[in-house]
Amino acid sequence: MLSNATLTSPTPSPTGAHTTATSPAASVDDLVTSHIPLVGHLVREVLARVPGHVDRDDLTSAGLTALVQAAQGFDAERGVPFARYASTRVRGALLDELRGVDWASRSVRRTARGLDETRARLTHGLGRVPTDAEVAAAQGIPVEQVLANREDLARAQVLSLEADDARGSYAAELPSGGPTPEQAAEHAELLTYLSEAVAELPERLRRVVEGYFLAERPMAELAAELGVTESRISQLRAEAMVLLRDALNSQLDPALVPSHERPEGVAARRREAYFAAVAERHAAAAARPFVPRVATSA
């Protein structure tokens, strides 16, 4: 009869550590944590033989998942070391991950391997690189099949947008993320209206806008020049900003222009006159004929 001590006595694990028969969860954790470097080693082996677009993190994730599954299903009584058993499971998971991201079918890869082996054998025998026709003849297939396989492999190749070649980064050849021609034209029109609206402001407001926003002069300097307080400069700036905003909207989107509290008042008439002056200035500028410059010889 076995004693209780025999049932709970520590047993050697495949990794050399001792675990108890009553703590399977701890045993699985120990196997996983102690064999994480094994996954990293196998991932490095695979990355050395695959194209550069294969993601290391994806492979590592698949390998670690397989490692956990191997630890959960490991049976030490079969006499196979855990490292060997886990290596087989992890390699299989890495291959499955590669197949999942491979854009070429298995038949295309199988044909390519056969052609590569034939090409290597002919190169050794002929002392030179064989032609496609020679490879096709050695394989017993039409030369068109060799060319088609090469095209299939080329279509399945994935390149990083940041990979540099003789032409530079592929990302540089993508369409620009900047404004479209339509957006650029709208922006240019907006700037034109803005400059015309600034030019039509009452003199004091125009001097505040040009001095503060364009010349970047301090408020104190503008206040001293106009003979007012800095607080008044702030009020003039705010008044000018409202006028500029409404003047632009009156030309580009009239629905955004708020109605005046007293439409028949003096302030409302002055505002409408200002809007009309901006529109007139813009129309006059648009009506001007375009006169191209003619280069003159020195």
DRENKEVO-715842 format. One line per 2 residues: number of its first residue (from 0); for each residue x, y, z of N, C-alpha, C, O. Coordinates in steps of 0.2 Angstrom, whole numbers. Layout:
REM residues N
NUM = X Y Z X Y Z X Y Z X Y Z | ...
END
This chain:
REM residues 298
0 = 4 -6 0 0 0 0 5 6 0 9 7 4 | 3 11 -4 6 17 -5 4 22 1 -2 23 2
2 = 9 25 4 8 30 9 6 37 6 7 38 0 | 3 41 10 2 48 8 8 52 6 8 56 1
4 = 13 50 9 20 53 8 22 52 1 25 56 -3 | 21 45 -1 23 43 -8 19 47 -13 21 49 -19
6 = 12 48 -12 8 52 -17 10 59 -18 9 62 -23 | 13 62 -13 14 69 -13 22 71 -14 24 76 -13
8 = 26 65 -15 33 66 -15 35 70 -21 31 69 -27 | 40 74 -22 41 78 -28 44 73 -33 48 68 -31
10 = 42 74 -39 45 70 -45 49 75 -49 47 81 -50 | 54 72 -52 58 77 -57 54 78 -63 51 74 -66
12 = 55 85 -65 52 87 -71 57 87 -77 63 86 -75 | 54 87 -83 59 86 -89 64 92 -89 69 91 -92
14 = 63 97 -85 67 103 -86 72 103 -80 77 107 -79 | 72 98 -76 77 97 -70 74 99 -64 77 98 -59
16 = 68 103 -64 65 106 -58 61 100 -55 59 96 -59 | 59 101 -48 55 96 -45 48 99 -44 48 105 -42
18 = 43 95 -46 36 97 -45 33 92 -42 35 86 -41 | 27 94 -39 23 89 -35 17 86 -39 15 90 -44
20 = 15 80 -38 10 78 -42 3 81 -40 -2 80 -44 | 3 85 -35 -3 88 -33 -4 96 -35 -8 99 -33
22 = 1 98 -39 1 105 -42 2 105 -49 8 107 -51 | -2 102 -53 -1 103 -61 -1 110 -63 3 111 -68
24 = -5 114 -61 -4 121 -63 3 124 -62 5 127 -67 | 6 123 -57 12 125 -55 17 122 -60 22 125 -63
26 = 16 116 -62 21 112 -66 20 115 -73 25 116 -76 | 14 117 -76 13 120 -82 17 127 -82 20 128 -87
28 = 16 131 -77 19 137 -77 26 137 -77 30 141 -81 | 29 132 -74 36 131 -74 39 129 -80 44 132 -83
30 = 35 125 -84 38 122 -90 37 128 -95 42 129 -99 | 32 132 -95 32 138 -100 37 143 -99 40 145 -103
32 = 38 145 -92 42 151 -91 50 149 -92 54 153 -94 | 51 142 -91 58 140 -92 60 139 -99 66 138 -101
34 = 55 138 -103 56 137 -110 54 143 -115 54 142 -121 | 53 148 -112 52 154 -117 58 156 -121 57 157 -127
36 = 64 155 -119 70 156 -123 70 152 -129 72 153 -134 | 67 145 -128 67 141 -134 63 144 -139 64 143 -145
38 = 57 147 -138 53 150 -143 57 155 -147 56 156 -153 | 60 160 -143 64 165 -146 69 162 -151 71 165 -156
40 = 73 156 -149 78 153 -153 75 151 -160 77 152 -165 | 69 147 -159 65 145 -165 63 150 -170 63 149 -176
42 = 61 156 -167 58 161 -171 64 164 -175 63 166 -180 | 70 165 -171 76 168 -175 78 163 -181 80 165 -186
44 = 77 157 -180 79 152 -185 74 153 -191 77 153 -197 | 68 154 -190 63 154 -195 64 161 -199 64 161 -205
46 = 65 166 -195 66 173 -198 72 173 -202 72 177 -207 | 77 169 -201 83 169 -205 82 166 -212 86 167 -217
48 = 76 162 -213 75 159 -219 69 162 -223 67 159 -228 | 66 167 -220 60 169 -224 61 177 -226 65 180 -223
50 = 56 179 -230 57 186 -232 56 191 -226 54 190 -221 | 59 197 -227 59 202 -222 52 205 -220 52 208 -214
52 = 47 204 -224 41 207 -222 37 203 -216 32 205 -213 | 40 197 -215 37 192 -210 38 196 -203 43 198 -201
54 = 32 197 -199 33 200 -193 35 196 -187 32 190 -186 | 40 198 -184 43 194 -178 38 193 -172 37 188 -169
56 = 34 198 -171 29 198 -165 24 193 -167 22 189 -162 | 22 193 -173 16 188 -175 19 181 -174 16 176 -171
58 = 25 179 -176 28 173 -175 29 171 -168 28 166 -165 | 32 176 -164 33 175 -157 26 173 -153 26 169 -149
60 = 21 177 -155 14 176 -152 12 168 -153 9 165 -149 | 13 166 -160 11 160 -161 15 154 -158 12 149 -156
62 = 21 156 -157 26 151 -154 24 150 -146 24 145 -144 | 23 156 -143 21 156 -136 15 152 -135 14 148 -130
64 = 10 153 -139 4 150 -139 5 142 -139 2 138 -135 | 9 140 -144 10 133 -145 14 130 -139 13 124 -137
66 = 18 134 -136 22 132 -130 17 131 -124 18 126 -120 | 13 135 -123 8 134 -118 4 128 -119 2 124 -114
68 = 1 127 -125 -2 121 -127 2 114 -126 -1 109 -123 | 8 115 -127 12 109 -126 13 108 -119 13 102 -117
70 = 14 113 -115 15 112 -108 9 109 -105 9 104 -100 | 3 111 -107 -3 108 -104 -5 101 -106 -8 97 -103
72 = -2 99 -112 -3 92 -115 3 87 -114 3 82 -116 | 8 90 -110 14 86 -110 13 80 -105 10 81 -99
74 = 15 74 -106 15 68 -102 22 66 -101 25 63 -106 | 25 67 -95 32 65 -94 33 57 -94 39 55 -95
76 = 28 53 -93 29 46 -93 30 43 -100 32 37 -100 | 29 47 -105 31 44 -112 39 44 -113 41 41 -118
78 = 42 48 -109 50 47 -109 53 52 -114 59 52 -115 | 49 57 -117 51 62 -122 53 68 -118 48 71 -114
80 = 59 71 -118 60 77 -115 56 83 -117 54 83 -123 | 54 87 -113 49 92 -114 52 97 -120 48 99 -124
82 = 58 98 -119 61 103 -124 60 100 -131 58 104 -136 | 61 94 -132 60 91 -139 53 91 -141 51 93 -147
84 = 49 89 -136 41 89 -138 39 96 -139 35 97 -144 | 41 101 -135 39 108 -137 41 111 -143 38 114 -147
86 = 48 109 -145 51 111 -151 46 109 -157 45 113 -162 | 44 103 -157 40 100 -163 34 104 -163 32 106 -168
88 = 30 105 -157 24 109 -157 25 116 -159 21 119 -163 | 30 120 -157 32 127 -159 33 127 -166 31 132 -169
90 = 38 123 -169 39 123 -176 33 123 -180 32 126 -185 | 29 118 -178 23 117 -182 18 123 -182 15 125 -187
92 = 18 127 -176 14 133 -175 17 138 -180 13 142 -183 | 24 139 -180 27 144 -184 26 143 -191 24 148 -195
94 = 26 137 -193 24 135 -200 17 137 -202 16 140 -208 | 13 135 -198 6 137 -199 5 145 -199 1 147 -204
96 = 8 148 -195 8 156 -195 11 158 -202 8 163 -205 | 16 155 -204 19 157 -211 14 156 -217 14 160 -221
98 = 11 150 -216 6 148 -222 0 153 -222 -2 155 -227 | -1 156 -216 -7 160 -215 -5 167 -218 -10 170 -221
100 = 1 169 -218 3 176 -221 6 175 -228 7 180 -231 | 6 169 -230 9 168 -237 4 169 -242 -1 166 -242
102 = 5 174 -247 0 175 -252 1 170 -258 -4 170 -262 | 6 166 -258 6 161 -263 3 154 -261 4 153 -255
104 = 0 150 -265 -3 144 -263 3 139 -262 9 140 -264 | 1 133 -259 6 128 -258 8 125 -264 14 123 -265
106 = 4 124 -269 6 122 -276 11 126 -279 16 124 -282 | 10 133 -278 15 137 -281 22 137 -278 27 137 -281
108 = 22 136 -271 28 135 -267 31 129 -269 38 128 -269 | 27 123 -269 30 117 -271 33 117 -278 39 114 -279
110 = 30 120 -283 33 120 -289 40 124 -289 44 122 -293 | 40 130 -286 45 134 -285 51 130 -282 57 131 -284
112 = 50 126 -277 55 122 -274 58 117 -279 64 116 -279 | 54 114 -283 56 109 -288 61 113 -293 66 110 -295
114 = 58 119 -295 62 122 -300 69 125 -297 74 124 -301 | 69 127 -291 75 129 -288 80 123 -288 86 124 -289
116 = 78 117 -286 82 111 -285 85 109 -292 91 108 -293 | 81 110 -297 83 108 -304 88 113 -306 93 112 -309
118 = 87 120 -305 91 125 -307 98 124 -304 103 125 -307 | 98 122 -297 104 122 -294 108 116 -297 114 116 -297
120 = 105 110 -298 108 104 -301 111 106 -308 117 104 -309 | 107 109 -312 110 111 -319 116 116 -318 120 116 -322
122 = 115 121 -313 121 125 -312 127 122 -311 132 123 -313 | 127 117 -306 132 113 -304 135 109 -310 141 108 -311
124 = 131 106 -314 133 102 -320 136 106 -326 140 104 -329 | 132 112 -327 134 116 -333 140 121 -332 143 123 -336
126 = 140 122 -325 145 128 -323 143 135 -325 147 139 -325 | 137 135 -326 133 142 -327 126 142 -325 123 136 -324
128 = 123 147 -325 116 147 -323 112 145 -329 113 148 -334 | 108 140 -328 104 138 -334 98 143 -336 96 147 -332
130 = 96 142 -342 91 146 -345 84 143 -343 84 138 -340 | 79 147 -343 72 145 -342 70 139 -346 67 134 -344
132 = 72 139 -352 71 134 -357 74 127 -354 71 122 -355 | 80 128 -352 84 122 -350 81 119 -343 81 113 -343
134 = 79 123 -339 76 121 -333 69 118 -334 68 113 -331 | 65 121 -339 59 118 -341 60 111 -344 56 106 -343
136 = 65 110 -348 66 104 -352 68 98 -346 66 93 -347 | 72 100 -341 74 96 -336 69 94 -332 68 88 -329
138 = 64 98 -331 58 96 -327 53 93 -331 48 90 -328 | 53 93 -338 48 90 -342 42 94 -342 36 91 -343
140 = 42 101 -342 36 105 -342 37 110 -347 43 112 -349 | 32 114 -349 33 119 -354 37 125 -351 36 126 -345
142 = 40 129 -355 44 135 -352 39 140 -350 41 144 -345 | 33 140 -352 28 145 -350 26 144 -343 24 148 -339
144 = 26 137 -341 25 136 -334 30 138 -329 29 141 -323 | 36 138 -331 42 141 -327 41 149 -326 42 151 -321
146 = 39 152 -332 38 159 -332 32 161 -327 32 166 -324 | 27 157 -328 21 158 -324 22 157 -317 19 161 -312
148 = 26 152 -315 28 152 -308 32 157 -305 31 160 -299 | 36 160 -309 40 166 -307 35 172 -306 36 176 -301
150 = 30 173 -310 26 178 -309 21 177 -303 20 182 -300 | 19 171 -302 15 170 -296 19 172 -290 16 175 -285
152 = 26 170 -289 30 172 -284 31 179 -283 31 182 -277 | 31 183 -288 32 190 -288 26 193 -286 26 198 -282
154 = 20 191 -288 14 194 -285 13 192 -278 10 196 -274 | 16 187 -275 15 185 -268 20 189 -264 19 188 -258
156 = 25 192 -267 30 195 -262 27 202 -259 23 205 -263 | 28 202 -253 26 208 -249 32 212 -247 37 210 -244
158 = 32 219 -248 37 223 -247 35 228 -242 29 231 -242 | 40 230 -237 38 235 -232 38 242 -236 42 243 -240
160 = 33 247 -234 33 253 -237 39 257 -235 41 262 -239 | 43 256 -230 49 259 -228 55 256 -230 61 259 -229
162 = 54 250 -234 61 247 -236 64 251 -242 60 254 -246 | 70 252 -241 74 256 -246 77 252 -251 80 246 -250
164 = 76 254 -258 80 251 -263 83 256 -267 85 262 -264 | 85 255 -273 89 260 -277 85 266 -278 88 272 -279
166 = 78 266 -278 74 272 -279 72 275 -272 69 281 -273 | 74 272 -267 72 275 -260 66 272 -257 64 266 -259
168 = 63 275 -252 57 272 -249 51 272 -253 49 276 -257 | 47 266 -253 41 265 -257 36 270 -254 32 272 -258
170 = 36 272 -248 31 276 -245 31 283 -249 26 286 -249 | 37 285 -251 38 291 -254 34 291 -261 33 297 -264
172 = 33 285 -264 29 285 -270 22 285 -270 18 285 -275 | 19 284 -263 12 284 -262 9 291 -263 13 296 -263
174 = 3 292 -265 0 298 -266 1 302 -259 1 300 -254 | 2 309 -260 3 313 -255 -3 314 -250 -9 314 -252
176 = -1 315 -244 -7 316 -239 -9 323 -238 -13 324 -234 | -6 327 -242 -8 334 -242 -14 336 -245 -18 331 -247
178 = -16 342 -246 -22 344 -249 -23 342 -256 -18 342 -260 | -29 341 -258 -30 339 -265 -30 346 -269 -30 351 -266
180 = -30 346 -276 -30 352 -280 -36 356 -278 -36 363 -278 | -42 353 -277 -48 357 -275 -47 360 -268 -49 366 -268
182 = -45 356 -264 -44 359 -257 -39 365 -257 -40 370 -254 | -33 364 -261 -28 370 -262 -32 376 -265 -30 381 -263
184 = -36 375 -270 -39 381 -273 -44 384 -268 -44 390 -268 | -48 380 -264 -52 383 -259 -48 387 -254 -50 392 -252
186 = -42 384 -252 -38 388 -247 -35 394 -250 -35 399 -246 | -33 394 -256 -31 400 -259 -36 405 -260 -35 411 -258
188 = -42 403 -261 -48 408 -262 -49 411 -255 -50 417 -254 | -49 407 -250 -50 409 -243 -45 415 -241 -47 420 -238
190 = -39 413 -242 -33 418 -241 -34 425 -245 -33 430 -242 | -36 424 -251 -38 430 -255 -43 434 -252 -42 440 -251
192 = -49 431 -250 -54 435 -247 -52 438 -240 -54 444 -238 | -48 434 -236 -45 437 -230 -41 443 -231 -42 448 -227
194 = -36 443 -235 -32 449 -237 -36 455 -239 -35 460 -237 | -41 453 -243 -46 459 -245 -50 461 -240 -51 467 -239
196 = -52 457 -235 -56 459 -229 -52 463 -225 -55 468 -222 | -46 461 -224 -41 465 -219 -40 472 -222 -40 477 -219
198 = -39 472 -229 -38 479 -232 -44 484 -231 -43 490 -232 | -50 481 -231 -56 485 -231 -58 487 -224 -63 490 -223
200 = -55 484 -219 -57 486 -212 -56 493 -210 -52 497 -214 | -60 496 -206 -58 503 -204 -51 504 -201 -48 499 -199
202 = -48 510 -202 -41 511 -202 -38 508 -195 -33 505 -195 | -42 510 -189 -39 508 -183 -40 500 -182 -35 497 -179
204 = -45 497 -184 -45 490 -184 -40 487 -188 -37 482 -186 | -39 489 -194 -34 487 -199 -27 487 -196 -23 482 -196
206 = -25 493 -193 -19 493 -190 -18 488 -184 -12 486 -183 | -23 487 -180 -22 482 -175 -21 475 -177 -17 472 -175
208 = -25 473 -182 -24 467 -185 -18 466 -188 -14 461 -187 | -15 471 -192 -9 470 -196 -3 470 -191 2 466 -191
210 = -4 474 -186 2 475 -181 2 469 -176 7 466 -175 | -4 466 -174 -4 461 -169 -3 454 -172 1 450 -170
212 = -6 453 -178 -6 446 -181 0 445 -186 3 440 -187 | 1 451 -190 5 450 -196 12 452 -193 17 449 -195
214 = 13 458 -190 19 460 -188 21 457 -181 27 458 -179 | 17 454 -178 18 451 -171 21 456 -166 25 455 -162
216 = 18 462 -166 20 467 -161 16 466 -155 10 464 -155 | 19 468 -149 16 467 -143 10 472 -142 10 477 -145
218 = 5 470 -138 -1 474 -137 1 481 -134 -2 486 -136 | 6 481 -129 8 488 -126 10 493 -131 9 499 -131
220 = 14 490 -136 17 494 -142 11 497 -146 11 503 -148 | 6 493 -148 1 495 -152 -3 500 -148 -6 505 -151
222 = -4 499 -141 -8 504 -137 -5 511 -137 -8 516 -137 | 2 511 -136 5 517 -136 5 521 -143 4 527 -143
224 = 5 517 -148 5 520 -155 -2 523 -156 -2 529 -159 | -7 520 -154 -14 522 -155 -17 527 -150 -22 530 -150
226 = -13 527 -144 -15 532 -139 -21 529 -135 -25 533 -133 | -21 522 -134 -26 519 -130 -23 514 -125 -17 513 -125
228 = -28 511 -121 -25 506 -117 -25 499 -120 -27 498 -125 | -21 495 -117 -20 488 -119 -27 485 -119 -29 481 -124
230 = -31 486 -114 -38 483 -114 -42 485 -120 -46 481 -123 | -41 492 -123 -45 494 -129 -42 490 -135 -46 489 -139
232 = -35 489 -135 -33 486 -141 -36 479 -141 -37 476 -146 | -37 475 -135 -40 469 -135 -47 469 -138 -49 465 -141
234 = -51 474 -136 -57 475 -138 -57 476 -146 -62 473 -149 | -53 480 -148 -53 482 -156 -51 475 -159 -53 474 -165
236 = -46 471 -157 -44 465 -160 -50 460 -160 -52 457 -165 | -54 460 -155 -60 456 -155 -65 458 -160 -68 454 -163
238 = -66 465 -160 -71 467 -165 -69 466 -172 -73 464 -176 | -62 467 -173 -60 465 -180 -61 458 -182 -62 456 -188
240 = -60 454 -177 -60 446 -179 -68 445 -181 -69 441 -185 | -72 448 -177 -79 446 -179 -81 449 -186 -84 446 -190
242 = -79 455 -187 -80 458 -194 -77 454 -200 -80 452 -205 | -71 451 -198 -67 447 -203 -71 441 -204 -72 438 -210
244 = -73 438 -199 -76 431 -200 -83 432 -204 -84 428 -208 | -87 437 -202 -93 438 -205 -92 440 -213 -96 439 -217
246 = -87 444 -214 -86 446 -221 -84 440 -225 -86 440 -231 | -80 435 -222 -78 429 -226 -84 425 -227 -86 423 -233
248 = -88 424 -222 -94 420 -223 -99 423 -227 -103 420 -231 | -100 430 -228 -104 433 -232 -103 432 -239 -107 432 -244
250 = -97 430 -241 -95 429 -248 -95 421 -249 -96 419 -255 | -93 417 -244 -92 410 -245 -98 406 -243 -99 401 -246
252 = -101 408 -237 -106 404 -235 -111 409 -231 -111 409 -225 | -115 413 -234 -120 418 -231 -124 415 -226 -126 419 -221
254 = -126 409 -226 -130 406 -221 -127 406 -214 -130 406 -209 | -120 407 -213 -117 407 -207 -116 414 -204 -114 415 -198
256 = -119 419 -208 -118 426 -205 -124 427 -201 -130 427 -203 | -123 429 -195 -129 430 -190 -132 437 -192 -129 442 -194
258 = -138 437 -191 -142 443 -192 -141 448 -186 -140 446 -181 | -141 454 -188 -140 460 -183 -146 461 -179 -152 460 -181
260 = -145 463 -173 -150 464 -168 -155 470 -171 -161 470 -170 | -152 475 -174 -155 481 -176 -153 482 -184 -149 486 -185
262 = -157 478 -188 -155 478 -195 -155 485 -198 -152 486 -203 | -159 489 -195 -160 496 -198 -155 501 -195 -155 507 -197
264 = -151 499 -190 -147 503 -186 -141 505 -190 -139 503 -195 | -137 510 -187 -131 513 -190 -126 507 -191 -122 506 -196
266 = -125 503 -185 -120 498 -185 -121 493 -190 -117 490 -193 | -128 491 -191 -129 486 -196 -128 489 -203 -125 485 -207
268 = -129 495 -205 -128 498 -211 -120 498 -212 -118 497 -218 | -117 500 -207 -109 500 -208 -107 493 -210 -102 492 -214
270 = -109 488 -206 -107 481 -207 -109 479 -215 -104 476 -218 | -115 481 -217 -117 479 -224 -112 482 -229 -111 480 -234
272 = -111 489 -227 -106 492 -232 -99 489 -232 -96 489 -237 | -97 487 -226 -91 484 -226 -91 477 -230 -86 476 -234
274 = -96 473 -230 -96 467 -234 -96 469 -241 -93 465 -245 | -100 474 -243 -100 476 -250 -94 478 -253 -92 477 -258
276 = -90 482 -248 -83 484 -251 -79 478 -252 -75 478 -256 | -79 473 -247 -75 467 -248 -77 464 -255 -72 462 -258
278 = -83 463 -256 -85 459 -262 -83 463 -268 -81 461 -273 | -84 470 -268 -82 474 -274 -74 474 -275 -72 473 -281
280 = -70 474 -270 -63 473 -270 -61 466 -274 -57 466 -278 | -65 461 -271 -63 454 -274 -65 454 -282 -61 451 -286
282 = -71 457 -283 -73 457 -290 -68 461 -295 -67 459 -300 | -66 466 -292 -61 470 -296 -55 467 -297 -52 467 -303
284 = -52 463 -292 -46 459 -293 -47 454 -298 -43 452 -302 | -53 450 -298 -54 445 -302 -55 447 -309 -54 443 -314
286 = -58 453 -310 -59 456 -317 -52 458 -320 -52 459 -326 | -47 459 -317 -41 461 -319 -38 456 -324 -38 450 -322
288 = -36 458 -330 -33 453 -335 -26 450 -333 -23 454 -329 | -25 444 -334 -19 441 -332 -14 443 -338 -15 441 -344
290 = -8 446 -336 -3 448 -340 3 444 -339 7 446 -334 | 5 439 -343 11 435 -341 17 439 -342 18 444 -346
292 = 22 437 -338 29 441 -339 32 438 -345 32 432 -347 | 35 443 -348 39 441 -354 47 442 -353 49 447 -351
294 = 50 436 -353 57 437 -352 61 441 -357 60 440 -363 | 65 445 -354 69 450 -359 76 448 -358 79 446 -353
296 = 80 448 -364 87 446 -364 91 452 -361 89 458 -361 | 96 450 -358 100 455 -354 104 459 -359 108 464 -357
END
